[in-house]
Amino acid sequence: MFNYKNNILTYSQLKENFSTINDIPFFLSEADYNFLSFRVSLYIKNEEIKLKNIQSSSLELKSSRKRIELYKASKLKVLNRLKGTLKNFFIELNQERLPQSDFNPYLELFFKDWLWDQEDNLSYIDQIPTDSKNILFLGCGAARMAYEYAKKNPSIDVYATDINPINLTLLFNQNKTKLFDVVKHPKELDKTSNKFEFSSPDKLENFYPFVSDFYTMDLQKFDHIVSNWFLDILPNDINTNLSHALSFLNDGGQFTYIGLANFYNKSLEESFTQDEIIETFQNYFADTKYSTQNFNYLNTEYVSQKRQEQLLIINAKELKSQKAKRFQSSQIKLRFNQDVANKKMEFQTYGNFLKHIDSDLSLEACASILEKEFGFSNNEAINYAKLMISKINS
Ligand SMILES: C[S@@+](CC[C@H](N)C(=O)[O-])C[C@H]1O[C@@H](n2cnc3c(N)ncnc32)[C@H](O)[C@@H]1O
């Protein structure tokens, strides 16, 4: 299934030819592997810096100090666990000033999949058809859905992939591993950090998880592809993403979309209602069936806000295969538009202001920086300082 410069590899050959951690192969080119390792390490380093900068000792309320200390201590344990699990993949970055990482660790997915109640999580598994020989779960996260699907259907080869090595490498070789689900908005103070013990599920003969990047992976075609809460979180528009995903689908294959019935996006053009998502699929498939259900998103006992979503499940067949096109990385570009122009101005303004600030400053001191930096009059500077402070503090 794995196309490595046209030598097609089996899953066990993949493990022999590529790096593995805890039995999970990384199907990435050397350059992509190094870039991912940098992004993940940068994420961990930035999290450590952020934790260090939390000034819990200056808080007035004893209970706030307690909550924040608990948050910091447990988060640090989590970060150390990640570094330990990722072993040589993780690189210690020692520079003082680092850019932010764009890497999203989706840590909550591991708890959702393996440690919380599965009532909501697995509520739609029976709606995924079971009539193909092989299936690929894209953006599988911590892979519980793919694992359960493989367990229920031992005659189907189940492949599951995600760019995020954190959740996948925690899956195997674990025996009573202690994990902390640390939450920012707990229902009660002592729910800030929630301790779990995790032991790996049994290995399955027909379950093949691997790390890879949806945009660059080089795979053979599959009979069935599942996008489970995946298509809507990707960069690029839905057409580019779907058409790329379909380049991994056999003629006569089928596609299952599971995810939000609405794509929320800042830009109006890239937000979609259910009708638009369905129409997009109809554009690629002659046979498109769908259903909806209410769904409790990331539902736990200990988080104070609950989110209920409308879930859309589409099963699509009879691919119009000429429409499936692989995404080329040369297509990645920065599109300059009004939003970017506004962001640029905003960042430059904040940057010029913040470069003078290393500790608490009074309103008057902020205003005098604005006077010097931007040439405002004293009156204007006070108003702008108020705005700036409230924006930055918010
Ligand atoms: C919203 S999560 C859903 C995960 C999982 N399907 C679930 O329902 O729990 C989206 C997933 O897509 C993965 N992802 C994002 N970009 C990716 C890419 N370029 N290639 C592969 N996976 C990617 C993320 O790492 C994340 O695990």
The ligand as an ORCA input file, in Angstrom:
! r2SCAN-3c Opt
* xyz 0 1
  C     -10.242     17.462     14.536
  S      -8.987     16.253     14.568
  C      -9.919     14.779     14.336
  C      -9.169     13.530     14.670
  C      -9.963     12.226     14.639
  N     -10.432     11.913     13.309
  C     -11.096     12.269     15.617
  O     -12.256     12.329     15.191
  O     -10.826     12.248     16.813
  C      -8.142     16.492     13.041
  C      -6.923     15.623     12.855
  O      -6.347     15.888     11.573
  C      -4.939     15.795     11.697
  N      -4.269     16.507     10.592
  C      -4.196     17.838     10.385
  N      -3.481     18.107      9.281
  C      -3.084     16.913      8.773
  C      -2.316     16.534      7.638
  N      -1.792     17.440      6.822
  N      -2.109     15.219      7.432
  C      -2.635     14.284      8.264
  N      -3.363     14.588      9.351
  C      -3.588     15.883      9.610
  C      -4.670     16.405     13.066
  O      -3.395     16.050     13.551
  C      -5.817     15.858     13.886
  O      -5.493     14.672     14.522
*
